[in-house]
């Protein structure tokens, strides 16, 4: 330990381990000591070896049920870390240890040397981690907790088929594969595995972090949730989504309410679990006090009081009113994730029909352009990026210095009656769309 950066890294690791204490799948931290030459970290003894060794000893792959048992433990501890505002950044089989040699022994996450604290709306930009497990957005130098979920997806792929989803002889070759290639689900054993297992891995390995499941959402996936009554933990994502919803225009809220009415039983499961964790009042509603209590109940030292205050400030609109489950579904659903599903167009079309009956109204371009809110550091007008946009997004919307905003928004309004068109409805739901949907006739 000779450099200032190395010393800073290990001190941050100690700080994070000390702050995160208490989760059953996190290696127990006892104490740390420092002299002129070294920092000594005293942790629980795990004698069962690495997850990687178990994979190799099984001939390279697990059965679906055995893989589920491992995944549940990994997802639980990572969801816990993310709620506390910690991103691991180096999740791989070598960084999970079994407590004993017993086949059913508990799994523990270790090695937080590259981990860091991250605020809900913060983006990190340093490239860290192990090449085979690094997420595309890490290579693009703009990422958050979603990068950990990608790494879990790589682990799940390895557990189920015994090979890596992205491979090359050099590190630069691996990075190119991560950015450009799609993992294969055509070769054995994938065709013989359940469709739910394949869907689970695909949704963790989505290159668009907005469409990727969170760790808590992954625990509510059909492949996982049927295994031993898995409990879904509180998800940090719902607070970000509620913040965006509360700052949205009334028209967008109506659009989201229409979309929420098209959700299937499986899609509602996660939202029901999250709503229950907020411990609604006897009348079935939640307020700012419910959110505050839920955060305090789940907080460790990693989630400082100031951070809870940050959450509460962003949800201030709930101080004077209550939210029932139906509105919560509209506020906390993830449009980009729904867009990644095969049935997305059906969802959107059904939602638009509901919106036509319950929320659509004549609107002028000036009003549509005036809607604005700030999400993740971006200003949304009409709920599409018109400020601080990525170049690719501006071209996708048809925006460029030579194309006025009104020229684009003009297509959002139906010429026959001045109401929002299907295209405008979809754009209003989630801003920039990376998946083409035919315009309404």
TORKOL-4160 file (C-alpha; in steps of 0.2 Angstrom, whole numbers, padded with zeros to 4 digits, m for minus):
441
<pt num="1" X="0000" Y="0000" Z="0000"/>
<pt num="2" X="0012" Y="0014" Z="m0006"/>
<pt num="3" X="0001" Y="0026" Z="m0015"/>
<pt num="4" X="m0011" Y="0039" Z="m0008"/>
<pt num="5" X="m0025" Y="0032" Z="m0020"/>
<pt num="6" X="m0023" Y="0015" Z="m0013"/>
<pt num="7" X="m0024" Y="0021" Z="0005"/>
<pt num="8" X="m0039" Y="0031" Z="0001"/>
<pt num="9" X="m0048" Y="0016" Z="m0007"/>
<pt num="10" X="m0045" Y="0005" Z="0008"/>
<pt num="11" X="m0051" Y="0018" Z="0020"/>
<pt num="12" X="m0067" Y="0020" Z="0009"/>
<pt num="13" X="m0069" Y="0001" Z="0010"/>
<pt num="14" X="m0068" Y="0001" Z="0029"/>
<pt num="15" X="m0080" Y="0016" Z="0030"/>
<pt num="16" X="m0093" Y="0007" Z="0019"/>
<pt num="17" X="m0091" Y="m0010" Z="0028"/>
<pt num="18" X="m0093" Y="m0002" Z="0044"/>
<pt num="19" X="m0108" Y="0008" Z="0038"/>
<pt num="20" X="m0117" Y="m0007" Z="0030"/>
<pt num="21" X="m0116" Y="m0019" Z="0044"/>
<pt num="22" X="m0131" Y="m0030" Z="0048"/>
<pt num="23" X="m0136" Y="m0040" Z="0032"/>
<pt num="24" X="m0135" Y="m0059" Z="0032"/>
<pt num="25" X="m0127" Y="m0060" Z="0015"/>
<pt num="26" X="m0114" Y="m0047" Z="0019"/>
<pt num="27" X="m0097" Y="m0052" Z="0026"/>
<pt num="28" X="m0097" Y="m0047" Z="0044"/>
<pt num="29" X="m0085" Y="m0032" Z="0048"/>
<pt num="30" X="m0077" Y="m0032" Z="0065"/>
<pt num="31" X="m0064" Y="m0019" Z="0065"/>
<pt num="32" X="m0049" Y="m0010" Z="0056"/>
<pt num="33" X="m0032" Y="m0005" Z="0062"/>
<pt num="34" X="m0019" Y="0005" Z="0054"/>
<pt num="35" X="0000" Y="0007" Z="0056"/>
<pt num="36" X="0014" Y="0016" Z="0045"/>
<pt num="37" X="0014" Y="0002" Z="0032"/>
<pt num="38" X="m0003" Y="m0006" Z="0031"/>
<pt num="39" X="m0022" Y="m0006" Z="0035"/>
<pt num="40" X="m0028" Y="m0022" Z="0043"/>
<pt num="41" X="m0047" Y="m0026" Z="0041"/>
<pt num="42" X="m0054" Y="m0039" Z="0053"/>
<pt num="43" X="m0069" Y="m0049" Z="0046"/>
<pt num="44" X="m0079" Y="m0065" Z="0048"/>
<pt num="45" X="m0070" Y="m0081" Z="0043"/>
<pt num="46" X="m0078" Y="m0089" Z="0028"/>
<pt num="47" X="m0072" Y="m0107" Z="0025"/>
<pt num="48" X="m0082" Y="m0112" Z="0011"/>
<pt num="49" X="m0072" Y="m0105" Z="m0003"/>
<pt num="50" X="m0077" Y="m0094" Z="m0018"/>
<pt num="51" X="m0093" Y="m0096" Z="m0028"/>
<pt num="52" X="m0082" Y="m0098" Z="m0043"/>
<pt num="53" X="m0074" Y="m0113" Z="m0036"/>
<pt num="54" X="m0091" Y="m0121" Z="m0033"/>
<pt num="55" X="m0096" Y="m0117" Z="m0051"/>
<pt num="56" X="m0080" Y="m0126" Z="m0057"/>
<pt num="57" X="m0083" Y="m0141" Z="m0045"/>
<pt num="58" X="m0100" Y="m0143" Z="m0053"/>
<pt num="59" X="m0093" Y="m0145" Z="m0070"/>
<pt num="60" X="m0096" Y="m0127" Z="m0074"/>
<pt num="61" X="m0115" Y="m0125" Z="m0072"/>
<pt num="62" X="m0129" Y="m0126" Z="m0059"/>
<pt num="63" X="m0147" Y="m0133" Z="m0060"/>
<pt num="64" X="m0160" Y="m0119" Z="m0061"/>
<pt num="65" X="m0166" Y="m0122" Z="m0043"/>
<pt num="66" X="m0148" Y="m0121" Z="m0037"/>
<pt num="67" X="m0145" Y="m0106" Z="m0048"/>
<pt num="68" X="m0160" Y="m0097" Z="m0040"/>
<pt num="69" X="m0154" Y="m0101" Z="m0022"/>
<pt num="70" X="m0138" Y="m0092" Z="m0027"/>
<pt num="71" X="m0146" Y="m0078" Z="m0036"/>
<pt num="72" X="m0158" Y="m0074" Z="m0022"/>
<pt num="73" X="m0144" Y="m0071" Z="m0010"/>
<pt num="74" X="m0134" Y="m0060" Z="m0022"/>
<pt num="75" X="m0149" Y="m0050" Z="m0027"/>
<pt num="76" X="m0154" Y="m0047" Z="m0008"/>
<pt num="77" X="m0137" Y="m0041" Z="m0003"/>
<pt num="78" X="m0135" Y="m0030" Z="m0018"/>
<pt num="79" X="m0153" Y="m0022" Z="m0016"/>
<pt num="80" X="m0148" Y="m0019" Z="0002"/>
<pt num="81" X="m0132" Y="m0010" Z="m0004"/>
<pt num="82" X="m0142" Y="0000" Z="m0017"/>
<pt num="83" X="m0155" Y="0006" Z="m0005"/>
<pt num="84" X="m0141" Y="0012" Z="0007"/>
<pt num="85" X="m0133" Y="0022" Z="m0008"/>
<pt num="86" X="m0118" Y="0010" Z="m0011"/>
<pt num="87" X="m0113" Y="0003" Z="m0028"/>
<pt num="88" X="m0101" Y="m0012" Z="m0027"/>
<pt num="89" X="m0093" Y="m0010" Z="m0044"/>
<pt num="90" X="m0084" Y="m0027" Z="m0044"/>
<pt num="91" X="m0097" Y="m0041" Z="m0043"/>
<pt num="92" X="m0091" Y="m0057" Z="m0049"/>
<pt num="93" X="m0091" Y="m0075" Z="m0043"/>
<pt num="94" X="m0073" Y="m0073" Z="m0034"/>
<pt num="95" X="m0081" Y="m0059" Z="m0023"/>
<pt num="96" X="m0094" Y="m0071" Z="m0015"/>
<pt num="97" X="m0088" Y="m0083" Z="m0002"/>
<pt num="98" X="m0098" Y="m0097" Z="0007"/>
<pt num="99" X="m0097" Y="m0098" Z="0025"/>
<pt num="100" X="m0093" Y="m0116" Z="0026"/>
<pt num="101" X="m0090" Y="m0132" Z="0015"/>
<pt num="102" X="m0109" Y="m0137" Z="0017"/>
<pt num="103" X="m0118" Y="m0137" Z="0000"/>
<pt num="104" X="m0132" Y="m0126" Z="0008"/>
<pt num="105" X="m0121" Y="m0114" Z="0017"/>
<pt num="106" X="m0124" Y="m0095" Z="0016"/>
<pt num="107" X="m0116" Y="m0084" Z="0003"/>
<pt num="108" X="m0107" Y="m0068" Z="0008"/>
<pt num="109" X="m0102" Y="m0053" Z="m0002"/>
<pt num="110" X="m0084" Y="m0047" Z="0000"/>
<pt num="111" X="m0071" Y="m0035" Z="m0007"/>
<pt num="112" X="m0079" Y="m0018" Z="m0007"/>
<pt num="113" X="m0062" Y="m0010" Z="m0012"/>
<pt num="114" X="m0069" Y="m0003" Z="m0028"/>
<pt num="115" X="m0086" Y="0001" Z="m0020"/>
<pt num="116" X="m0092" Y="0019" Z="m0018"/>
<pt num="117" X="m0107" Y="0030" Z="m0011"/>
<pt num="118" X="m0119" Y="0036" Z="m0024"/>
<pt num="119" X="m0134" Y="0048" Z="m0023"/>
<pt num="120" X="m0150" Y="0043" Z="m0031"/>
<pt num="121" X="m0147" Y="0055" Z="m0046"/>
<pt num="122" X="m0128" Y="0054" Z="m0047"/>
<pt num="123" X="m0119" Y="0047" Z="m0061"/>
<pt num="124" X="m0101" Y="0040" Z="m0059"/>
<pt num="125" X="m0088" Y="0041" Z="m0073"/>
<pt num="126" X="m0072" Y="0031" Z="m0068"/>
<pt num="127" X="m0070" Y="0014" Z="m0077"/>
<pt num="128" X="m0067" Y="0001" Z="m0063"/>
<pt num="129" X="m0072" Y="m0018" Z="m0061"/>
<pt num="130" X="m0067" Y="m0034" Z="m0070"/>
<pt num="131" X="m0068" Y="m0034" Z="m0089"/>
<pt num="132" X="m0080" Y="m0049" Z="m0091"/>
<pt num="133" X="m0092" Y="m0042" Z="m0079"/>
<pt num="134" X="m0092" Y="m0023" Z="m0083"/>
<pt num="135" X="m0108" Y="m0015" Z="m0089"/>
<pt num="136" X="m0109" Y="m0005" Z="m0106"/>
<pt num="137" X="m0113" Y="0011" Z="m0097"/>
<pt num="138" X="m0097" Y="0010" Z="m0086"/>
<pt num="139" X="m0087" Y="0010" Z="m0103"/>
<pt num="140" X="m0097" Y="0025" Z="m0108"/>
<pt num="141" X="m0092" Y="0033" Z="m0091"/>
<pt num="142" X="m0109" Y="0037" Z="m0085"/>
<pt num="143" X="m0117" Y="0024" Z="m0073"/>
<pt num="144" X="m0125" Y="0021" Z="m0057"/>
<pt num="145" X="m0131" Y="0006" Z="m0047"/>
<pt num="146" X="m0138" Y="m0002" Z="m0063"/>
<pt num="147" X="m0120" Y="m0007" Z="m0067"/>
<pt num="148" X="m0121" Y="m0019" Z="m0053"/>
<pt num="149" X="m0136" Y="m0028" Z="m0060"/>
<pt num="150" X="m0128" Y="m0031" Z="m0076"/>
<pt num="151" X="m0113" Y="m0040" Z="m0067"/>
<pt num="152" X="m0126" Y="m0050" Z="m0058"/>
<pt num="153" X="m0134" Y="m0054" Z="m0075"/>
<pt num="154" X="m0116" Y="m0061" Z="m0081"/>
<pt num="155" X="m0115" Y="m0071" Z="m0065"/>
<pt num="156" X="m0133" Y="m0079" Z="m0069"/>
<pt num="157" X="m0128" Y="m0083" Z="m0087"/>
<pt num="158" X="m0112" Y="m0092" Z="m0081"/>
<pt num="159" X="m0122" Y="m0101" Z="m0067"/>
<pt num="160" X="m0135" Y="m0108" Z="m0080"/>
<pt num="161" X="m0124" Y="m0112" Z="m0095"/>
<pt num="162" X="m0106" Y="m0113" Z="m0089"/>
<pt num="163" X="m0099" Y="m0100" Z="m0101"/>
<pt num="164" X="m0097" Y="m0081" Z="m0101"/>
<pt num="165" X="m0109" Y="m0071" Z="m0111"/>
<pt num="166" X="m0095" Y="m0060" Z="m0118"/>
<pt num="167" X="m0078" Y="m0067" Z="m0122"/>
<pt num="168" X="m0062" Y="m0061" Z="m0132"/>
<pt num="169" X="m0043" Y="m0064" Z="m0130"/>
<pt num="170" X="m0040" Y="m0047" Z="m0125"/>
<pt num="171" X="m0047" Y="m0034" Z="m0113"/>
<pt num="172" X="m0051" Y="m0022" Z="m0127"/>
<pt num="173" X="m0060" Y="m0036" Z="m0137"/>
<pt num="174" X="m0070" Y="m0040" Z="m0121"/>
<pt num="175" X="m0075" Y="m0022" Z="m0120"/>
<pt num="176" X="m0080" Y="m0022" Z="m0139"/>
<pt num="177" X="m0091" Y="m0037" Z="m0136"/>
<pt num="178" X="m0099" Y="m0030" Z="m0121"/>
<pt num="179" X="m0104" Y="m0014" Z="m0131"/>
<pt num="180" X="m0109" Y="m0022" Z="m0147"/>
<pt num="181" X="m0112" Y="m0041" Z="m0146"/>
<pt num="182" X="m0128" Y="m0050" Z="m0139"/>
<pt num="183" X="m0126" Y="m0065" Z="m0128"/>
<pt num="184" X="m0131" Y="m0081" Z="m0136"/>
<pt num="185" X="m0147" Y="m0090" Z="m0130"/>
<pt num="186" X="m0147" Y="m0102" Z="m0144"/>
<pt num="187" X="m0134" Y="m0115" Z="m0140"/>
<pt num="188" X="m0136" Y="m0128" Z="m0127"/>
<pt num="189" X="m0141" Y="m0129" Z="m0113"/>
<pt num="190" X="m0152" Y="m0113" Z="m0116"/>
<pt num="191" X="m0165" Y="m0121" Z="m0127"/>
<pt num="192" X="m0168" Y="m0134" Z="m0113"/>
<pt num="193" X="m0170" Y="m0121" Z="m0099"/>
<pt num="194" X="m0186" Y="m0113" Z="m0094"/>
<pt num="195" X="m0192" Y="m0098" Z="m0104"/>
<pt num="196" X="m0193" Y="m0089" Z="m0087"/>
<pt num="197" X="m0174" Y="m0092" Z="m0084"/>
<pt num="198" X="m0170" Y="m0085" Z="m0101"/>
<pt num="199" X="m0181" Y="m0070" Z="m0099"/>
<pt num="200" X="m0173" Y="m0067" Z="m0081"/>
<pt num="201" X="m0155" Y="m0066" Z="m0088"/>
<pt num="202" X="m0160" Y="m0056" Z="m0104"/>
<pt num="203" X="m0168" Y="m0043" Z="m0093"/>
<pt num="204" X="m0153" Y="m0041" Z="m0082"/>
<pt num="205" X="m0141" Y="m0040" Z="m0098"/>
<pt num="206" X="m0151" Y="m0027" Z="m0107"/>
<pt num="207" X="m0138" Y="m0014" Z="m0113"/>
<pt num="208" X="m0150" Y="0000" Z="m0109"/>
<pt num="209" X="m0148" Y="0003" Z="m0090"/>
<pt num="210" X="m0166" Y="0011" Z="m0090"/>
<pt num="211" X="m0173" Y="m0005" Z="m0096"/>
<pt num="212" X="m0163" Y="m0016" Z="m0085"/>
<pt num="213" X="m0172" Y="m0023" Z="m0069"/>
<pt num="214" X="m0166" Y="m0017" Z="m0052"/>
<pt num="215" X="m0160" Y="m0030" Z="m0039"/>
<pt num="216" X="m0177" Y="m0028" Z="m0030"/>
<pt num="217" X="m0187" Y="m0030" Z="m0046"/>
<pt num="218" X="m0176" Y="m0045" Z="m0051"/>
<pt num="219" X="m0182" Y="m0053" Z="m0034"/>
<pt num="220" X="m0200" Y="m0051" Z="m0040"/>
<pt num="221" X="m0197" Y="m0059" Z="m0057"/>
<pt num="222" X="m0208" Y="m0075" Z="m0060"/>
<pt num="223" X="m0192" Y="m0086" Z="m0061"/>
<pt num="224" X="m0187" Y="m0080" Z="m0044"/>
<pt num="225" X="m0202" Y="m0076" Z="m0034"/>
<pt num="226" X="m0210" Y="m0094" Z="m0034"/>
<pt num="227" X="m0194" Y="m0100" Z="m0025"/>
<pt num="228" X="m0196" Y="m0102" Z="m0006"/>
<pt num="229" X="m0207" Y="m0087" Z="m0004"/>
<pt num="230" X="m0194" Y="m0074" Z="m0008"/>
<pt num="231" X="m0197" Y="m0057" Z="0000"/>
<pt num="232" X="m0195" Y="m0042" Z="m0011"/>
<pt num="233" X="m0185" Y="m0028" Z="m0002"/>
<pt num="234" X="m0188" Y="m0009" Z="m0003"/>
<pt num="235" X="m0182" Y="m0002" Z="m0019"/>
<pt num="236" X="m0173" Y="0015" Z="m0021"/>
<pt num="237" X="m0180" Y="0016" Z="m0038"/>
<pt num="238" X="m0198" Y="0020" Z="m0032"/>
<pt num="239" X="m0193" Y="0036" Z="m0024"/>
<pt num="240" X="m0184" Y="0042" Z="m0040"/>
<pt num="241" X="m0200" Y="0038" Z="m0050"/>
<pt num="242" X="m0212" Y="0046" Z="m0038"/>
<pt num="243" X="m0201" Y="0061" Z="m0038"/>
<pt num="244" X="m0203" Y="0062" Z="m0057"/>
<pt num="245" X="m0222" Y="0059" Z="m0056"/>
<pt num="246" X="m0225" Y="0072" Z="m0043"/>
<pt num="247" X="m0216" Y="0085" Z="m0054"/>
<pt num="248" X="m0225" Y="0080" Z="m0070"/>
<pt num="249" X="m0239" Y="0089" Z="m0079"/>
<pt num="250" X="m0257" Y="0084" Z="m0076"/>
<pt num="251" X="m0257" Y="0077" Z="m0094"/>
<pt num="252" X="m0243" Y="0065" Z="m0091"/>
<pt num="253" X="m0250" Y="0059" Z="m0074"/>
<pt num="254" X="m0266" Y="0055" Z="m0084"/>
<pt num="255" X="m0256" Y="0046" Z="m0097"/>
<pt num="256" X="m0246" Y="0036" Z="m0083"/>
<pt num="257" X="m0263" Y="0031" Z="m0074"/>
<pt num="258" X="m0269" Y="0025" Z="m0091"/>
<pt num="259" X="m0254" Y="0014" Z="m0093"/>
<pt num="260" X="m0254" Y="0007" Z="m0075"/>
<pt num="261" X="m0272" Y="0000" Z="m0079"/>
<pt num="262" X="m0264" Y="m0011" Z="m0092"/>
<pt num="263" X="m0252" Y="m0020" Z="m0081"/>
<pt num="264" X="m0253" Y="m0039" Z="m0079"/>
<pt num="265" X="m0254" Y="m0048" Z="m0062"/>
<pt num="266" X="m0235" Y="m0052" Z="m0063"/>
<pt num="267" X="m0231" Y="m0034" Z="m0067"/>
<pt num="268" X="m0242" Y="m0028" Z="m0052"/>
<pt num="269" X="m0233" Y="m0040" Z="m0040"/>
<pt num="270" X="m0218" Y="m0029" Z="m0038"/>
<pt num="271" X="m0228" Y="m0013" Z="m0036"/>
<pt num="272" X="m0239" Y="m0022" Z="m0023"/>
<pt num="273" X="m0224" Y="m0027" Z="m0013"/>
<pt num="274" X="m0217" Y="m0010" Z="m0013"/>
<pt num="275" X="m0233" Y="m0002" Z="m0008"/>
<pt num="276" X="m0235" Y="m0014" Z="0007"/>
<pt num="277" X="m0217" Y="m0010" Z="0012"/>
<pt num="278" X="m0222" Y="0008" Z="0014"/>
<pt num="279" X="m0235" Y="0002" Z="0027"/>
<pt num="280" X="m0251" Y="0011" Z="0021"/>
<pt num="281" X="m0263" Y="0018" Z="0033"/>
<pt num="282" X="m0279" Y="0010" Z="0037"/>
<pt num="283" X="m0288" Y="0019" Z="0023"/>
<pt num="284" X="m0276" Y="0011" Z="0011"/>
<pt num="285" X="m0266" Y="0027" Z="0007"/>
<pt num="286" X="m0248" Y="0033" Z="0010"/>
<pt num="287" X="m0241" Y="0050" Z="0014"/>
<pt num="288" X="m0224" Y="0058" Z="0017"/>
<pt num="289" X="m0224" Y="0050" Z="0035"/>
<pt num="290" X="m0226" Y="0033" Z="0028"/>
<pt num="291" X="m0211" Y="0036" Z="0016"/>
<pt num="292" X="m0201" Y="0043" Z="0030"/>
<pt num="293" X="m0204" Y="0029" Z="0042"/>
<pt num="294" X="m0200" Y="0016" Z="0028"/>
<pt num="295" X="m0184" Y="0024" Z="0025"/>
<pt num="296" X="m0179" Y="0025" Z="0043"/>
<pt num="297" X="m0184" Y="0007" Z="0046"/>
<pt num="298" X="m0172" Y="0001" Z="0032"/>
<pt num="299" X="m0158" Y="0014" Z="0035"/>
<pt num="300" X="m0140" Y="0010" Z="0041"/>
<pt num="301" X="m0126" Y="0022" Z="0044"/>
<pt num="302" X="m0123" Y="0022" Z="0026"/>
<pt num="303" X="m0139" Y="0032" Z="0023"/>
<pt num="304" X="m0136" Y="0048" Z="0033"/>
<pt num="305" X="m0150" Y="0058" Z="0040"/>
<pt num="306" X="m0146" Y="0071" Z="0027"/>
<pt num="307" X="m0149" Y="0059" Z="0013"/>
<pt num="308" X="m0166" Y="0055" Z="0020"/>
<pt num="309" X="m0170" Y="0073" Z="0021"/>
<pt num="310" X="m0165" Y="0074" Z="0003"/>
<pt num="311" X="m0178" Y="0060" Z="m0002"/>
<pt num="312" X="m0191" Y="0069" Z="0008"/>
<pt num="313" X="m0188" Y="0086" Z="0000"/>
<pt num="314" X="m0190" Y="0078" Z="m0017"/>
<pt num="315" X="m0207" Y="0071" Z="m0012"/>
<pt num="316" X="m0213" Y="0087" Z="m0003"/>
<pt num="317" X="m0229" Y="0087" Z="m0013"/>
<pt num="318" X="m0235" Y="0072" Z="m0002"/>
<pt num="319" X="m0234" Y="0082" Z="0013"/>
<pt num="320" X="m0251" Y="0089" Z="0010"/>
<pt num="321" X="m0260" Y="0074" Z="0002"/>
<pt num="322" X="m0261" Y="0055" Z="0001"/>
<pt num="323" X="m0258" Y="0043" Z="m0012"/>
<pt num="324" X="m0268" Y="0027" Z="m0015"/>
<pt num="325" X="m0262" Y="0011" Z="m0023"/>
<pt num="326" X="m0269" Y="0015" Z="m0040"/>
<pt num="327" X="m0260" Y="0032" Z="m0041"/>
<pt num="328" X="m0244" Y="0024" Z="m0033"/>
<pt num="329" X="m0244" Y="0011" Z="m0048"/>
<pt num="330" X="m0245" Y="0026" Z="m0060"/>
<pt num="331" X="m0231" Y="0035" Z="m0050"/>
<pt num="332" X="m0219" Y="0020" Z="m0048"/>
<pt num="333" X="m0221" Y="0010" Z="m0064"/>
<pt num="334" X="m0206" Y="0010" Z="m0075"/>
<pt num="335" X="m0210" Y="0015" Z="m0093"/>
<pt num="336" X="m0193" Y="0011" Z="m0101"/>
<pt num="337" X="m0194" Y="m0007" Z="m0093"/>
<pt num="338" X="m0211" Y="m0010" Z="m0100"/>
<pt num="339" X="m0205" Y="m0004" Z="m0117"/>
<pt num="340" X="m0192" Y="m0018" Z="m0117"/>
<pt num="341" X="m0206" Y="m0031" Z="m0116"/>
<pt num="342" X="m0212" Y="m0040" Z="m0132"/>
<pt num="343" X="m0230" Y="m0034" Z="m0127"/>
<pt num="344" X="m0225" Y="m0016" Z="m0126"/>
<pt num="345" X="m0235" Y="m0010" Z="m0141"/>
<pt num="346" X="m0251" Y="m0019" Z="m0134"/>
<pt num="347" X="m0248" Y="m0010" Z="m0117"/>
<pt num="348" X="m0246" Y="0006" Z="m0126"/>
<pt num="349" X="m0261" Y="0004" Z="m0137"/>
<pt num="350" X="m0273" Y="m0001" Z="m0123"/>
<pt num="351" X="m0267" Y="0013" Z="m0112"/>
<pt num="352" X="m0270" Y="0025" Z="m0126"/>
<pt num="353" X="m0288" Y="0019" Z="m0128"/>
<pt num="354" X="m0290" Y="0022" Z="m0109"/>
<pt num="355" X="m0282" Y="0039" Z="m0110"/>
<pt num="356" X="m0293" Y="0044" Z="m0125"/>
<pt num="357" X="m0309" Y="0041" Z="m0113"/>
<pt num="358" X="m0302" Y="0047" Z="m0097"/>
<pt num="359" X="m0288" Y="0060" Z="m0100"/>
<pt num="360" X="m0285" Y="0066" Z="m0117"/>
<pt num="361" X="m0290" Y="0084" Z="m0121"/>
<pt num="362" X="m0287" Y="0097" Z="m0134"/>
<pt num="363" X="m0270" Y="0105" Z="m0132"/>
<pt num="364" X="m0259" Y="0118" Z="m0141"/>
<pt num="365" X="m0241" Y="0116" Z="m0145"/>
<pt num="366" X="m0236" Y="0130" Z="m0134"/>
<pt num="367" X="m0244" Y="0121" Z="m0119"/>
<pt num="368" X="m0235" Y="0105" Z="m0123"/>
<pt num="369" X="m0218" Y="0114" Z="m0125"/>
<pt num="370" X="m0221" Y="0122" Z="m0108"/>
<pt num="371" X="m0222" Y="0106" Z="m0098"/>
<pt num="372" X="m0205" Y="0104" Z="m0089"/>
<pt num="373" X="m0198" Y="0094" Z="m0075"/>
<pt num="374" X="m0180" Y="0089" Z="m0069"/>
<pt num="375" X="m0176" Y="0071" Z="m0068"/>
<pt num="376" X="m0158" Y="0064" Z="m0065"/>
<pt num="377" X="m0151" Y="0081" Z="m0069"/>
<pt num="378" X="m0160" Y="0083" Z="m0086"/>
<pt num="379" X="m0173" Y="0096" Z="m0089"/>
<pt num="380" X="m0188" Y="0088" Z="m0098"/>
<pt num="381" X="m0200" Y="0099" Z="m0108"/>
<pt num="382" X="m0216" Y="0090" Z="m0113"/>
<pt num="383" X="m0207" Y="0075" Z="m0105"/>
<pt num="384" X="m0194" Y="0073" Z="m0119"/>
<pt num="385" X="m0175" Y="0079" Z="m0117"/>
<pt num="386" X="m0174" Y="0096" Z="m0125"/>
<pt num="387" X="m0160" Y="0102" Z="m0113"/>
<pt num="388" X="m0143" Y="0093" Z="m0109"/>
<pt num="389" X="m0148" Y="0080" Z="m0122"/>
<pt num="390" X="m0137" Y="0066" Z="m0129"/>
<pt num="391" X="m0133" Y="0070" Z="m0147"/>
<pt num="392" X="m0141" Y="0053" Z="m0152"/>
<pt num="393" X="m0157" Y="0057" Z="m0143"/>
<pt num="394" X="m0159" Y="0074" Z="m0151"/>
<pt num="395" X="m0157" Y="0066" Z="m0168"/>
<pt num="396" X="m0170" Y="0052" Z="m0163"/>
<pt num="397" X="m0183" Y="0065" Z="m0159"/>
<pt num="398" X="m0179" Y="0074" Z="m0175"/>
<pt num="399" X="m0171" Y="0089" Z="m0165"/>
<pt num="400" X="m0156" Y="0098" Z="m0172"/>
<pt num="401" X="m0151" Y="0117" Z="m0172"/>
<pt num="402" X="m0160" Y="0118" Z="m0189"/>
<pt num="403" X="m0176" Y="0110" Z="m0183"/>
<pt num="404" X="m0187" Y="0120" Z="m0171"/>
<pt num="405" X="m0195" Y="0112" Z="m0156"/>
<pt num="406" X="m0212" Y="0116" Z="m0162"/>
<pt num="407" X="m0209" Y="0107" Z="m0178"/>
<pt num="408" X="m0207" Y="0091" Z="m0169"/>
<pt num="409" X="m0221" Y="0094" Z="m0156"/>
<pt num="410" X="m0233" Y="0097" Z="m0170"/>
<pt num="411" X="m0233" Y="0078" Z="m0174"/>
<pt num="412" X="m0238" Y="0075" Z="m0156"/>
<pt num="413" X="m0255" Y="0083" Z="m0158"/>
<pt num="414" X="m0269" Y="0075" Z="m0169"/>
<pt num="415" X="m0274" Y="0087" Z="m0182"/>
<pt num="416" X="m0292" Y="0082" Z="m0183"/>
<pt num="417" X="m0297" Y="0087" Z="m0165"/>
<pt num="418" X="m0281" Y="0095" Z="m0157"/>
<pt num="419" X="m0279" Y="0081" Z="m0145"/>
<pt num="420" X="m0263" Y="0071" Z="m0141"/>
<pt num="421" X="m0259" Y="0059" Z="m0154"/>
<pt num="422" X="m0253" Y="0041" Z="m0151"/>
<pt num="423" X="m0235" Y="0046" Z="m0154"/>
<pt num="424" X="m0237" Y="0061" Z="m0143"/>
<pt num="425" X="m0244" Y="0050" Z="m0129"/>
<pt num="426" X="m0230" Y="0038" Z="m0130"/>
<pt num="427" X="m0217" Y="0052" Z="m0130"/>
<pt num="428" X="m0226" Y="0060" Z="m0115"/>
<pt num="429" X="m0225" Y="0043" Z="m0106"/>
<pt num="430" X="m0206" Y="0042" Z="m0106"/>
<pt num="431" X="m0198" Y="0055" Z="m0116"/>
<pt num="432" X="m0185" Y="0048" Z="m0128"/>
<pt num="433" X="m0190" Y="0031" Z="m0135"/>
<pt num="434" X="m0177" Y="0020" Z="m0142"/>
<pt num="435" X="m0190" Y="0008" Z="m0149"/>
<pt num="436" X="m0200" Y="0012" Z="m0164"/>
<pt num="437" X="m0219" Y="0011" Z="m0163"/>
<pt num="438" X="m0229" Y="0015" Z="m0179"/>
<pt num="439" X="m0239" Y="0032" Z="m0178"/>
<pt num="440" X="m0257" Y="0031" Z="m0175"/>
<pt num="441" X="m0267" Y="0033" Z="m0191"/>
